[in-house]
Amino acid sequence: MAKTPKIIPISDLRQKASDIVRSVSSSREPVFITQRGRAAVVMVSMKDYEDSQHELDILRLLARGEKEIGEGEGHELGDVLKEADLLLKGQGS
């Protein structure tokens, strides 16, 4: 069963910013902030943000690779594996 997202109005964020930031950081659960009854932003922990950015970088590289394959370009396997190792090491830091 899917977990219900935490949704709070921006007025709560103004009044309880420190508590909300602490909660998001410790629980790593996103908080959806509404403004005038509509979704405005999502607050996520820094770790989750960094992880998602890293995943996007990998997806962009995969998409670039797919495009290059389609265009008949190629790369040496050793070079590809070295680049993948560098990316994976970056994720662990």
Secondary structure, DSSP 8 states (H G I E B T S, - for coil): -----EEEEHHHHHHHHHHHHHHHHHH---EEEEETTEEEEEE--HHHHHHHHHHHHHHHHHHHHHHHHHTT----HHHHHHHHHHHHHHHH-
